[in-house]
Amino acid sequence: MTWGWTGVRGTWATPAAADSLGKLDDLNVNWVGLSFGALQATAHSTDIPFGAEPTVTDDEVRWAIREAKRLGHKVCLKPVVNVADGTWRAFIGFFDEEVPGEPSWAQWFASYGRFILHYAAIAQEEGVEMLCIGCEMVQADKRETQWRALVSDVRLTYDGLVTYNCDKYQEDRVTWWDAVDIISSSGYYPLGDWDNQLDRIQPVVEREGKPFFFMESGCPSREGSQARPNDWTLQGDPSEDAQAEWYRDAFETCARRDWVQGFMLWDWPAELYAVEDAAANDDYCVYGKSAADVVRDHYAERLAGRSGP
């Protein structure tokens, strides 16, 4: 389960956060993805001020790692860059070739490298099992040379498993999967379309000879979200049934492909809503909803067979 998004300063390392992490035990979760964001000003900014608000502090990150481990979970640390003006990070981008006086990929990757390496050092010091070095950076994905250099730099600091979380439909477009240890992606595929997408992804996994799992995957509890699970802005009434139906389809279809080694579901906030409010909540979290039973049962079966995410 992904926990703690968006990593707002002051919301981790609290009694409410400890309670939230503790409630994951009910779902048979064995891995926790600690995900938090740093904000660059625009999609064309080259400075990532990860030490500033609203990003969680290093002490909060260390607290979350230690608390998750105390509860018996393995940890994937997932620092993510977002854009303060609301632009989706997939659109962060610059000219293909550098132009004097204009912001460049070289400048951005220098800042992004400092960002990732900072948390790679924390991951190493805290014994984190996996580090995710990026999430859904569709325009940046094309910069193969810079990503390979970043992975090499990360490995000088961190000796655990390294993955990259590509966006949905991008699994067969990333050209540098051989540089990481595990291929992962955002599995927000429509109800009934999972087989088609797995047919497309499977040759990539076979070609690269790497483990694969969905670093993100989930569906809001909202009418119509089964067909557009990635759209958190979709209008519709709350619907536990819609969410549960999507989870059953995703789990049952992926269970027939032994190369799909698991899910890091999206998501579980640091401060949970009251369980009596679950029916009125239309977000991704499954706490107190019908989909929680689907997740619990599926994970119980997974735990009986293997220990991957």
Contacts in CASP RR format, 6 or more apart in sequence:
PFRMAT RR
TARGET T0000
AUTHOR 0000-0000-0000
METHOD contacts of the structure
MODEL  1
MTWGWTGVRGTWATPAAADSLGKLDDLNVNWVGLSFGALQATAHSTDIPF
GAEPTVTDDEVRWAIREAKRLGHKVCLKPVVNVADGTWRAFIGFFDEEVP
GEPSWAQWFASYGRFILHYAAIAQEEGVEMLCIGCEMVQADKRETQWRAL
VSDVRLTYDGLVTYNCDKYQEDRVTWWDAVDIISSSGYYPLGDWDNQLDR
IQPVVEREGKPFFFMESGCPSREGSQARPNDWTLQGDPSEDAQAEWYRDA
FETCARRDWVQGFMLWDWPAELYAVEDAAANDDYCVYGKSAADVVRDHYA
ERLAGRSGP
1 24 0 8 1.000
1 27 0 8 1.000
1 29 0 8 1.000
1 31 0 8 1.000
1 32 0 8 1.000
1 33 0 8 1.000
1 264 0 8 1.000
1 265 0 8 1.000
1 267 0 8 1.000
1 268 0 8 1.000
2 32 0 8 1.000
2 33 0 8 1.000
2 35 0 8 1.000
2 78 0 8 1.000
2 216 0 8 1.000
2 264 0 8 1.000
2 265 0 8 1.000
2 266 0 8 1.000
2 267 0 8 1.000
2 268 0 8 1.000
3 20 0 8 1.000
3 21 0 8 1.000
3 24 0 8 1.000
3 32 0 8 1.000
3 33 0 8 1.000
3 34 0 8 1.000
3 35 0 8 1.000
3 64 0 8 1.000
3 68 0 8 1.000
3 267 0 8 1.000
3 268 0 8 1.000
3 269 0 8 1.000
3 270 0 8 1.000
4 11 0 8 1.000
4 12 0 8 1.000
4 17 0 8 1.000
4 20 0 8 1.000
4 34 0 8 1.000
4 35 0 8 1.000
4 36 0 8 1.000
4 64 0 8 1.000
4 267 0 8 1.000
4 268 0 8 1.000
4 269 0 8 1.000
4 270 0 8 1.000
5 35 0 8 1.000
5 36 0 8 1.000
5 37 0 8 1.000
5 266 0 8 1.000
5 267 0 8 1.000
5 269 0 8 1.000
6 35 0 8 1.000
6 36 0 8 1.000
6 37 0 8 1.000
6 54 0 8 1.000
6 82 0 8 1.000
7 35 0 8 1.000
7 36 0 8 1.000
7 37 0 8 1.000
7 54 0 8 1.000
7 55 0 8 1.000
7 56 0 8 1.000
7 60 0 8 1.000
7 270 0 8 1.000
8 54 0 8 1.000
8 56 0 8 1.000
8 270 0 8 1.000
9 53 0 8 1.000
9 54 0 8 1.000
9 55 0 8 1.000
9 56 0 8 1.000
9 57 0 8 1.000
9 60 0 8 1.000
10 56 0 8 1.000
10 57 0 8 1.000
10 60 0 8 1.000
11 17 0 8 1.000
11 56 0 8 1.000
11 270 0 8 1.000
11 271 0 8 1.000
12 36 0 8 1.000
12 56 0 8 1.000
12 60 0 8 1.000
12 61 0 8 1.000
12 63 0 8 1.000
12 64 0 8 1.000
12 270 0 8 1.000
13 59 0 8 1.000
13 60 0 8 1.000
13 63 0 8 1.000
13 64 0 8 1.000
14 270 0 8 1.000
14 271 0 8 1.000
16 270 0 8 1.000
16 271 0 8 1.000
16 272 0 8 1.000
17 64 0 8 1.000
17 67 0 8 1.000
17 270 0 8 1.000
17 271 0 8 1.000
18 67 0 8 1.000
19 272 0 8 1.000
20 268 0 8 1.000
20 269 0 8 1.000
20 270 0 8 1.000
20 271 0 8 1.000
20 272 0 8 1.000
21 32 0 8 1.000
21 64 0 8 1.000
21 67 0 8 1.000
21 68 0 8 1.000
21 71 0 8 1.000
22 71 0 8 1.000
23 272 0 8 1.000
23 287 0 8 1.000
24 32 0 8 1.000
24 71 0 8 1.000
24 73 0 8 1.000
24 268 0 8 1.000
25 71 0 8 1.000
26 292 0 8 1.000
26 296 0 8 1.000
27 286 0 8 1.000
27 292 0 8 1.000
27 295 0 8 1.000
27 296 0 8 1.000
27 299 0 8 1.000
28 295 0 8 1.000
28 296 0 8 1.000
28 299 0 8 1.000
28 300 0 8 1.000
28 302 0 8 1.000
28 303 0 8 1.000
29 73 0 8 1.000
29 299 0 8 1.000
30 72 0 8 1.000
30 73 0 8 1.000
30 74 0 8 1.000
30 299 0 8 1.000
30 303 0 8 1.000
30 307 0 8 1.000
30 308 0 8 1.000
30 309 0 8 1.000
31 73 0 8 1.000
31 74 0 8 1.000
31 75 0 8 1.000
31 76 0 8 1.000
31 129 0 8 1.000
31 130 0 8 1.000
31 264 0 8 1.000
31 308 0 8 1.000
31 309 0 8 1.000
32 68 0 8 1.000
32 73 0 8 1.000
32 74 0 8 1.000
32 75 0 8 1.000
32 76 0 8 1.000
33 75 0 8 1.000
33 76 0 8 1.000
33 77 0 8 1.000
33 78 0 8 1.000
33 132 0 8 1.000
33 264 0 8 1.000
34 61 0 8 1.000
34 64 0 8 1.000
34 65 0 8 1.000
34 68 0 8 1.000
34 75 0 8 1.000
34 76 0 8 1.000
34 77 0 8 1.000
34 78 0 8 1.000
35 78 0 8 1.000
35 79 0 8 1.000
35 80 0 8 1.000
35 135 0 8 1.000
35 267 0 8 1.000
36 55 0 8 1.000
36 56 0 8 1.000
36 61 0 8 1.000
36 78 0 8 1.000
36 79 0 8 1.000
36 80 0 8 1.000
37 50 0 8 1.000
37 55 0 8 1.000
37 79 0 8 1.000
37 80 0 8 1.000
37 81 0 8 1.000
37 82 0 8 1.000
38 48 0 8 1.000
38 49 0 8 1.000
38 50 0 8 1.000
38 51 0 8 1.000
38 55 0 8 1.000
38 79 0 8 1.000
38 80 0 8 1.000
38 81 0 8 1.000
38 82 0 8 1.000
38 115 0 8 1.000
39 48 0 8 1.000
39 49 0 8 1.000
39 54 0 8 1.000
39 55 0 8 1.000
39 81 0 8 1.000
39 82 0 8 1.000
39 83 0 8 1.000
39 84 0 8 1.000
40 46 0 8 1.000
40 47 0 8 1.000
40 48 0 8 1.000
40 49 0 8 1.000
40 81 0 8 1.000
40 82 0 8 1.000
40 83 0 8 1.000
40 84 0 8 1.000
40 92 0 8 1.000
40 111 0 8 1.000
41 47 0 8 1.000
41 83 0 8 1.000
41 84 0 8 1.000
41 85 0 8 1.000
42 83 0 8 1.000
42 84 0 8 1.000
42 85 0 8 1.000
42 87 0 8 1.000
43 83 0 8 1.000
43 85 0 8 1.000
43 87 0 8 1.000
43 91 0 8 1.000
43 92 0 8 1.000
43 93 0 8 1.000
44 92 0 8 1.000
44 93 0 8 1.000
44 94 0 8 1.000
44 103 0 8 1.000
45 83 0 8 1.000
45 103 0 8 1.000
45 108 0 8 1.000
46 103 0 8 1.000
46 104 0 8 1.000
46 107 0 8 1.000
46 108 0 8 1.000
46 110 0 8 1.000
46 111 0 8 1.000
47 111 0 8 1.000
48 81 0 8 1.000
48 111 0 8 1.000
48 112 0 8 1.000
48 114 0 8 1.000
48 115 0 8 1.000
50 79 0 8 1.000
50 115 0 8 1.000
50 118 0 8 1.000
51 57 0 8 1.000
56 64 0 8 1.000
58 122 0 8 1.000
61 77 0 8 1.000
61 119 0 8 1.000
61 122 0 8 1.000
62 122 0 8 1.000
62 126 0 8 1.000
65 75 0 8 1.000
65 77 0 8 1.000
65 122 0 8 1.000
65 123 0 8 1.000
65 126 0 8 1.000
65 127 0 8 1.000
65 128 0 8 1.000
66 126 0 8 1.000
68 75 0 8 1.000
69 75 0 8 1.000
69 126 0 8 1.000
74 129 0 8 1.000
74 130 0 8 1.000
74 309 0 8 1.000
75 126 0 8 1.000
75 127 0 8 1.000
75 128 0 8 1.000
75 129 0 8 1.000
75 130 0 8 1.000
76 128 0 8 1.000
76 129 0 8 1.000
76 130 0 8 1.000
76 131 0 8 1.000
76 132 0 8 1.000
76 163 0 8 1.000
76 215 0 8 1.000
76 264 0 8 1.000
76 309 0 8 1.000
77 119 0 8 1.000
77 122 0 8 1.000
77 123 0 8 1.000
77 128 0 8 1.000
77 130 0 8 1.000
77 131 0 8 1.000
77 132 0 8 1.000
78 131 0 8 1.000
78 132 0 8 1.000
78 134 0 8 1.000
78 135 0 8 1.000
78 165 0 8 1.000
78 215 0 8 1.000
79 115 0 8 1.000
79 116 0 8 1.000
79 119 0 8 1.000
79 132 0 8 1.000
79 134 0 8 1.000
80 89 0 8 1.000
80 134 0 8 1.000
80 135 0 8 1.000
81 89 0 8 1.000
81 92 0 8 1.000
81 112 0 8 1.000
81 115 0 8 1.000
81 134 0 8 1.000
81 137 0 8 1.000
82 89 0 8 1.000
83 89 0 8 1.000
83 91 0 8 1.000
83 92 0 8 1.000
88 136 0 8 1.000
89 135 0 8 1.000
89 136 0 8 1.000
89 137 0 8 1.000
90 136 0 8 1.000
90 137 0 8 1.000
90 138 0 8 1.000
90 139 0 8 1.000
90 167 0 8 1.000
91 138 0 8 1.000
91 139 0 8 1.000
92 108 0 8 1.000
92 137 0 8 1.000
92 139 0 8 1.000
92 140 0 8 1.000
93 105 0 8 1.000
93 108 0 8 1.000
93 139 0 8 1.000
93 140 0 8 1.000
94 102 0 8 1.000
94 103 0 8 1.000
94 104 0 8 1.000
94 105 0 8 1.000
94 108 0 8 1.000
95 102 0 8 1.000
95 104 0 8 1.000
95 105 0 8 1.000
98 104 0 8 1.000
98 105 0 8 1.000
98 106 0 8 1.000
105 140 0 8 1.000
105 143 0 8 1.000
105 146 0 8 1.000
106 146 0 8 1.000
108 140 0 8 1.000
109 143 0 8 1.000
109 146 0 8 1.000
109 149 0 8 1.000
109 150 0 8 1.000
112 150 0 8 1.000
113 150 0 8 1.000
113 153 0 8 1.000
116 133 0 8 1.000
116 134 0 8 1.000
116 150 0 8 1.000
116 154 0 8 1.000
117 153 0 8 1.000
117 154 0 8 1.000
117 157 0 8 1.000
119 131 0 8 1.000
120 131 0 8 1.000
120 154 0 8 1.000
120 157 0 8 1.000
120 158 0 8 1.000
121 157 0 8 1.000
121 158 0 8 1.000
122 128 0 8 1.000
123 131 0 8 1.000
123 158 0 8 1.000
123 160 0 8 1.000
124 157 0 8 1.000
124 158 0 8 1.000
124 159 0 8 1.000
124 160 0 8 1.000
128 160 0 8 1.000
129 160 0 8 1.000
129 161 0 8 1.000
130 160 0 8 1.000
130 161 0 8 1.000
130 162 0 8 1.000
130 163 0 8 1.000
130 182 0 8 1.000
130 309 0 8 1.000
131 154 0 8 1.000
131 158 0 8 1.000
131 160 0 8 1.000
131 161 0 8 1.000
131 162 0 8 1.000
131 163 0 8 1.000
132 163 0 8 1.000
132 164 0 8 1.000
132 165 0 8 1.000
132 184 0 8 1.000
132 215 0 8 1.000
133 150 0 8 1.000
133 151 0 8 1.000
133 154 0 8 1.000
133 162 0 8 1.000
133 163 0 8 1.000
133 164 0 8 1.000
133 180 0 8 1.000
134 164 0 8 1.000
134 165 0 8 1.000
135 165 0 8 1.000
135 186 0 8 1.000
135 215 0 8 1.000
135 216 0 8 1.000
136 165 0 8 1.000
136 166 0 8 1.000
136 167 0 8 1.000
136 186 0 8 1.000
137 167 0 8 1.000
138 166 0 8 1.000
138 167 0 8 1.000
138 170 0 8 1.000
140 146 0 8 1.000
140 147 0 8 1.000
141 147 0 8 1.000
141 166 0 8 1.000
141 170 0 8 1.000
141 173 0 8 1.000
141 174 0 8 1.000
144 175 0 8 1.000
144 176 0 8 1.000
147 164 0 8 1.000
147 176 0 8 1.000
147 179 0 8 1.000
148 176 0 8 1.000
148 179 0 8 1.000
151 162 0 8 1.000
151 176 0 8 1.000
151 179 0 8 1.000
151 180 0 8 1.000
152 179 0 8 1.000
154 162 0 8 1.000
155 162 0 8 1.000
160 181 0 8 1.000
161 181 0 8 1.000
161 182 0 8 1.000
162 180 0 8 1.000
162 181 0 8 1.000
162 182 0 8 1.000
163 180 0 8 1.000
163 181 0 8 1.000
163 182 0 8 1.000
163 183 0 8 1.000
163 184 0 8 1.000
163 215 0 8 1.000
164 174 0 8 1.000
164 177 0 8 1.000
164 180 0 8 1.000
164 183 0 8 1.000
164 184 0 8 1.000
165 184 0 8 1.000
165 185 0 8 1.000
165 186 0 8 1.000
165 215 0 8 1.000
165 216 0 8 1.000
166 173 0 8 1.000
166 174 0 8 1.000
166 184 0 8 1.000
166 185 0 8 1.000
166 186 0 8 1.000
167 185 0 8 1.000
167 186 0 8 1.000
168 185 0 8 1.000
168 186 0 8 1.000
168 187 0 8 1.000
168 188 0 8 1.000
168 189 0 8 1.000
168 230 0 8 1.000
169 197 0 8 1.000
170 185 0 8 1.000
171 183 0 8 1.000
171 185 0 8 1.000
171 200 0 8 1.000
171 201 0 8 1.000
171 204 0 8 1.000
172 200 0 8 1.000
172 201 0 8 1.000
172 203 0 8 1.000
172 204 0 8 1.000
177 183 0 8 1.000
177 204 0 8 1.000
177 208 0 8 1.000
177 210 0 8 1.000
178 208 0 8 1.000
178 210 0 8 1.000
180 210 0 8 1.000
181 210 0 8 1.000
181 211 0 8 1.000
182 210 0 8 1.000
182 211 0 8 1.000
182 212 0 8 1.000
182 213 0 8 1.000
183 204 0 8 1.000
183 205 0 8 1.000
183 208 0 8 1.000
183 210 0 8 1.000
183 211 0 8 1.000
183 212 0 8 1.000
184 212 0 8 1.000
184 213 0 8 1.000
184 214 0 8 1.000
184 215 0 8 1.000
184 264 0 8 1.000
185 201 0 8 1.000
185 214 0 8 1.000
185 215 0 8 1.000
185 216 0 8 1.000
186 214 0 8 1.000
186 215 0 8 1.000
186 216 0 8 1.000
186 217 0 8 1.000
186 230 0 8 1.000
187 197 0 8 1.000
187 214 0 8 1.000
187 216 0 8 1.000
187 217 0 8 1.000
187 218 0 8 1.000
187 250 0 8 1.000
188 216 0 8 1.000
188 217 0 8 1.000
188 218 0 8 1.000
188 219 0 8 1.000
188 229 0 8 1.000
188 230 0 8 1.000
189 197 0 8 1.000
189 229 0 8 1.000
189 250 0 8 1.000
190 226 0 8 1.000
190 227 0 8 1.000
190 228 0 8 1.000
190 229 0 8 1.000
191 226 0 8 1.000
191 227 0 8 1.000
191 229 0 8 1.000
191 245 0 8 1.000
191 246 0 8 1.000
191 249 0 8 1.000
192 249 0 8 1.000
192 253 0 8 1.000
194 249 0 8 1.000
194 250 0 8 1.000
194 253 0 8 1.000
194 254 0 8 1.000
195 253 0 8 1.000
198 253 0 8 1.000
198 254 0 8 1.000
198 257 0 8 1.000
198 260 0 8 1.000
201 212 0 8 1.000
202 257 0 8 1.000
202 259 0 8 1.000
205 212 0 8 1.000
205 259 0 8 1.000
206 259 0 8 1.000
211 261 0 8 1.000
212 259 0 8 1.000
212 260 0 8 1.000
212 261 0 8 1.000
213 260 0 8 1.000
213 261 0 8 1.000
213 262 0 8 1.000
213 263 0 8 1.000
213 264 0 8 1.000
213 308 0 8 1.000
213 309 0 8 1.000
214 254 0 8 1.000
214 260 0 8 1.000
214 262 0 8 1.000
214 263 0 8 1.000
214 264 0 8 1.000
215 264 0 8 1.000
216 264 0 8 1.000
216 265 0 8 1.000
216 266 0 8 1.000
216 267 0 8 1.000
217 250 0 8 1.000
217 263 0 8 1.000
217 264 0 8 1.000
217 265 0 8 1.000
217 266 0 8 1.000
218 229 0 8 1.000
218 246 0 8 1.000
218 247 0 8 1.000
218 250 0 8 1.000
218 265 0 8 1.000
218 266 0 8 1.000
218 284 0 8 1.000
219 225 0 8 1.000
219 226 0 8 1.000
219 229 0 8 1.000
219 242 0 8 1.000
219 243 0 8 1.000
219 246 0 8 1.000
219 247 0 8 1.000
219 250 0 8 1.000
219 284 0 8 1.000
219 291 0 8 1.000
220 229 0 8 1.000
220 232 0 8 1.000
220 234 0 8 1.000
220 243 0 8 1.000
220 282 0 8 1.000
220 283 0 8 1.000
220 284 0 8 1.000
221 238 0 8 1.000
221 239 0 8 1.000
221 240 0 8 1.000
221 242 0 8 1.000
221 243 0 8 1.000
221 281 0 8 1.000
221 282 0 8 1.000
221 283 0 8 1.000
221 284 0 8 1.000
221 286 0 8 1.000
221 289 0 8 1.000
221 291 0 8 1.000
222 234 0 8 1.000
222 236 0 8 1.000
222 237 0 8 1.000
222 238 0 8 1.000
222 239 0 8 1.000
222 242 0 8 1.000
222 243 0 8 1.000
222 282 0 8 1.000
223 236 0 8 1.000
223 237 0 8 1.000
223 238 0 8 1.000
223 239 0 8 1.000
223 242 0 8 1.000
224 234 0 8 1.000
224 236 0 8 1.000
224 239 0 8 1.000
224 242 0 8 1.000
225 231 0 8 1.000
225 234 0 8 1.000
225 239 0 8 1.000
225 242 0 8 1.000
225 243 0 8 1.000
225 246 0 8 1.000
226 242 0 8 1.000
226 243 0 8 1.000
226 245 0 8 1.000
226 246 0 8 1.000
226 249 0 8 1.000
228 234 0 8 1.000
229 246 0 8 1.000
232 283 0 8 1.000
232 284 0 8 1.000
236 282 0 8 1.000
237 282 0 8 1.000
238 279 0 8 1.000
238 280 0 8 1.000
238 281 0 8 1.000
238 282 0 8 1.000
239 282 0 8 1.000
240 278 0 8 1.000
240 279 0 8 1.000
240 289 0 8 1.000
240 290 0 8 1.000
240 291 0 8 1.000
241 290 0 8 1.000
243 286 0 8 1.000
243 289 0 8 1.000
243 290 0 8 1.000
243 291 0 8 1.000
244 289 0 8 1.000
244 290 0 8 1.000
244 291 0 8 1.000
244 293 0 8 1.000
244 294 0 8 1.000
246 291 0 8 1.000
247 286 0 8 1.000
247 291 0 8 1.000
247 294 0 8 1.000
247 295 0 8 1.000
247 298 0 8 1.000
248 294 0 8 1.000
250 263 0 8 1.000
251 294 0 8 1.000
251 298 0 8 1.000
254 260 0 8 1.000
254 262 0 8 1.000
254 263 0 8 1.000
255 298 0 8 1.000
261 306 0 8 1.000
261 308 0 8 1.000
261 309 0 8 1.000
262 302 0 8 1.000
262 308 0 8 1.000
262 309 0 8 1.000
263 309 0 8 1.000
264 309 0 8 1.000
265 286 0 8 1.000
265 295 0 8 1.000
266 284 0 8 1.000
267 284 0 8 1.000
267 285 0 8 1.000
268 285 0 8 1.000
268 287 0 8 1.000
269 285 0 8 1.000
272 285 0 8 1.000
272 287 0 8 1.000
273 281 0 8 1.000
273 285 0 8 1.000
273 287 0 8 1.000
275 287 0 8 1.000
275 288 0 8 1.000
278 287 0 8 1.000
278 288 0 8 1.000
278 289 0 8 1.000
279 289 0 8 1.000
281 289 0 8 1.000
286 292 0 8 1.000
286 295 0 8 1.000
302 308 0 8 1.000
END
